[in-house]
Amino acid sequence: MPSTSELSQPTRLGGVLTIDQPTYDAIVAHAKRDHPDEACGIIAGPEGSDRAERLVEMVNAASSPTFYEFDSTDLFRLYREMDDNDEEPVVIYHSHTATEAYPSVTDIGLAGEPNAHYVLVSTREHGNNDGPVEFRSYRIVDGNVTEEEVRIVNELPATAPVTTDS
């Protein structure tokens, strides 16, 4: 288990999260709308694709400015739906309302999806008013935090059609 000091800094910049502009805008709007409480949600995509396609805003059951918790019934329903649609959580996001967009020790301990991108949005500077936010993405695996580049595109590229040899 990494020490607390090892958890406090990302290991290196690596990997890329690519999301489309409407999804980015929706995440930021959700974070601002829920401020001063933390907002949270999931972006689902086809299993094994790393395509952040379907944004699902979740309710913060903790209703807290310092902690988020998915409602267990809603989360169970979403995972069943993703399973039925051959999807997985590509992005798990939440906001920080008074601190930087960096995973807390609690966030790191709760990160249970090793293939997911963990996005944090800090609304500390402008709250729910107009103004920029801090938007960062991480991979969190076995307590190790790796920050990654965020690439925002107008739209996700079309997926290549699957062909089979006859």
N, C-alpha and C positions, 0 to 999 in steps of 0.2 A: 504494500500500500504506500503510495507516495506521501511524503510529508506535506504539511500545510504550506510550507514555503514553495515546494515544487508545484502545488496546485495554483499558486497565485500568479504565475506567468505562463503565457503560451509558449510552447516549445519552439515553433518556427512558423513562418507563413508557408502554407502548403495547401494545395487543392483549390478548387474554385466552385462557388455556388453561383449558378446562373438562374436568374428569375426574370420574368417579364415585368415591364413597367407597371401594368395594372395590378399585379400581385404585390409588388413593392409598395405602391400607393395605398393599397387596401390594408396592408400590415401597419404602415405608418398611421393611417387614419384610425385603425382599431386602437393602437397604442395611445394616440392623442385623445380619442373619445373616452377611453376607460380611465385616463389619468384623473385623479391621483392614485387609483388602484392599478396594479399590474394587469396588463392584458395578456392573453395567451391563445394559442391556436396551433393548428397543424396544417401543413400542405401535403396532400397525398399525391402520389404518382404511381405509374405502373411499376410493379415489382421488378427490381434489378435495373431500373432505367436511370435513376438519379434525375428524373424530370419532375420538377415542382409544378404540378398542373392544377390541382384542385384545392383552393383555400377553404379551410373550415375554421371559422372563428369559434372559439370555445368560451364558456363562461368561467371566470375565475371563481371557483367555489369558495375560496378563502376570502374574497372581497377585501384584499389587503394591499397596501402600498409597498409592502416589503416581501411578499411571498405570493406565489401563484400555485394553484392546485386545480387540476382538471376535475370536473364533476365525474365521479366514478361511473354513474349510469350513462352519461353522455359519451364518455371515453369508451366504455364497453360497446355501446351502440356503434360508434365510429369504427372501432377495430373490426367489428363484425361486417360492417358495410365495406370497409377496405378489403377484407378477406374475400367477400362475395365478388368484388370487382377486380380481384388480382392486383390490388394496390398495397402500398406500404407508406409509412410516414417518411417523406423525403426531407421535410423541414419541420422542426418543432421550434416555435418561437414564443417569446414572451418579452415584456418590457420591464425596464428598471426605471423607476420614477424619480429617484434621488441620487443614483450612482451611475457610474459609467456603464457602457454596454460590454461588460465582461462577466463571465460566469462566476457566481458566488460559490463558496464551498458547498452550500446546499444544492445549488444548480448542478454542480459537478457530481455530487453524490446521487442525485436523482436521474442523471442522464443514463437511461437504460436502452437506448437504441443506437448501437454502434455504427450503423450505416447512415444515420440521419445527420443533417446539418442542423446545428443549434444556433438560431438567430436571436440576437438580443438587440433591442431598440431602447435607447435611453431618451426619455422625455424630460430629463432633469433641467435642461436649459430653458425651454419654452412651455413646458407643461402641455395643456391642450390648446394653446394659442398658436398662431401662425409662427413659423420658424423651423429651421432645420432640426433634425434629430441625428443622433449617433446610431448607425445601423451596421452591425458587425456579425460575422458568422464564424462558427467554430466547429471542429470535430472534437468530440469528447469520447474517448475510449479508455476504459479501465482507469479513470481518474486523470488521464493525460489530456491536456487541452492544447489543440493546435488551431491557431487562427488561420482563416483562409480568405482569399480574395472574394469579393462579391461583384459579380458582373450583372448589370441590369441591361436587358435588351428590350427592344420594342415588342417583340413577340418571340416565343420559343421557336427554334427551328423545327420544321416538319420532321417527323420521324421517317426514317427510310422504310419503305414497304418491305415486308418479309416475303422473300421469294423461296420457292422450293424447286429443286431439280426434278424434272419428270422422268 
